[in-house]
């Protein structure tokens, strides 16, 4: 059961609250519609229930608030707006990404694509999907974790009538298995046709909470739609005959050639038009909306049977419920999941790998960094004057960072930047759950990519230079292990700085700024602090460390150790360490603050 108690949104400035003290419930085994006109507060209500909007009140999902559910995707399936995936990701890739986040088998993606009718479009990119296909993919994302509760915001938007009937059948099939379904709509006819219970709100307040039969009696009204080039003449004839027969017939001019008649029928109107010689282009029965039910009429309506009620003014029989296609309740559902769920993301490393390599952005960045690094190295070799350590890393004095380090920083910034721009984890509580497992996975994957990129750039630059100019022109430095470790550490630090910067400020540009700020702003300050009479050389440190160690080691390692120590004590390394420490502290502070806020 889904219970919403006292939901109240935080008003903006001097405006009234979009949702004000709203209380209702959606019962298991039933499809509940949240009905209201545009701006009535339907979407805000859902966001308050899911913890995505600030306000007061509480929502219980089978007796537990959402923040106390270890695996939200296995309890609540959510569809809010369009599918928030990267436009270059395929439909299958998007669902497989969510499978890793929700801790369900990857085969679940194939099953759901067939259920929602997108099996033939599994390799189509999200940016190429139509609105209806995008909506189907969003429904598949909501069903991915086999949730007990479905919370859908206008799920039938942009769907054809046939697709809408299929959707209603899917919702009723889920409810028939004991699940809870809550969806929003602004169409009373759709609510009466698809839902077992209708909760009507207006201006953020509860207006009525009725079953479908009571809603049809109190809210819907039969009418006849007419299209004729002589609308005024036919309206006058219908009104005169109604007065002569002492019948309650209401004729409403809809403008132009359209009329709407309440309290009559198509045969009667057709006879009147024939007698008066009025040409009729359209004559059809419809179900109209009488407007929101006043709050004073809300109490006691659920206990009154539909056949014991009087119809609305205007006469005519009111149907207990709109006719429902029989095929609607036979929609297929994916097989239920087996096994006990774990905390999300259950497979964070797999999720991060699919997120990074599911689109071509990361490989393109790696290729561009290698090409730029090779070009810079060739230019430096042509001009001369650059030491081998800077030549193989393609790091001239004009650049704040080598191309490989900048590429690694951009990959790290996209790790969280793309997450907020095209959120993949939609576990009903924000776009990115900042759990330790996900953070460690991002650090591990981006760090590995950064180290591989730095070593590839160094070996590619050195190999091409030695191939073009000969091995004697560019000999390999004797302390190459320490140099490689320094290059890899620099790229690793840049990747993590970009990752944490984008995670704190929720935008890719902030991560790139955090990377560039290290050599531009922090390094000069650290260099100024390290210069002075208190600085001591590190020449004798390897020998002192040899005396302290029990096990002997080759004398060649002294040079490597000295080179490594020199690399670590450089202003760039110290500045990067200070920046990473500050970013880690800021990330932890924002994460704790976000948890405390909810």
NORVENBEL-V287608 format. One record per run of one state. SS is the DSSP state (H for helix, E for strand, C for the rest). FROM is the first residue (numbers start at 0). TO is the last residue. If there is no record, write none. Layout:
ss = {SS | SS}
from = {FROM | FROM}
to = {TO | TO}
This chain:
ss = {C | E | C | E | C | E | C | H | C | E | C | E | H | C | H | C | E | C | E | H | C | H | C | H | C | E | H | C | H | C | E | C | H | C | E | C | H | C | E | C | E | H | E | C | H | C | E | C | E | C | H | C | E | C | H | C | H | C | H | C | H | C | H | C | H | C | H | C | H | C | H | C | H | C | H | C | H | C | H | C | H | C}
from = {0 | 1 | 9 | 21 | 26 | 30 | 35 | 41 | 49 | 54 | 61 | 63 | 65 | 68 | 71 | 74 | 75 | 79 | 89 | 90 | 102 | 106 | 115 | 118 | 121 | 124 | 125 | 128 | 130 | 142 | 148 | 152 | 160 | 176 | 179 | 185 | 187 | 194 | 196 | 202 | 204 | 211 | 219 | 227 | 230 | 244 | 249 | 253 | 257 | 262 | 265 | 275 | 281 | 289 | 294 | 297 | 300 | 303 | 305 | 308 | 325 | 330 | 347 | 357 | 360 | 383 | 387 | 392 | 402 | 421 | 435 | 469 | 479 | 505 | 507 | 530 | 540 | 548 | 555 | 568 | 570 | 597}
to = {0 | 8 | 20 | 25 | 29 | 34 | 40 | 48 | 53 | 60 | 62 | 64 | 67 | 70 | 73 | 74 | 78 | 88 | 89 | 101 | 105 | 114 | 117 | 120 | 123 | 124 | 127 | 129 | 141 | 147 | 151 | 159 | 175 | 178 | 184 | 186 | 193 | 195 | 201 | 203 | 210 | 218 | 226 | 229 | 243 | 248 | 252 | 256 | 261 | 264 | 274 | 280 | 288 | 293 | 296 | 299 | 302 | 304 | 307 | 324 | 329 | 346 | 356 | 359 | 382 | 386 | 391 | 401 | 420 | 434 | 468 | 478 | 504 | 506 | 529 | 539 | 547 | 554 | 567 | 569 | 596 | 597}
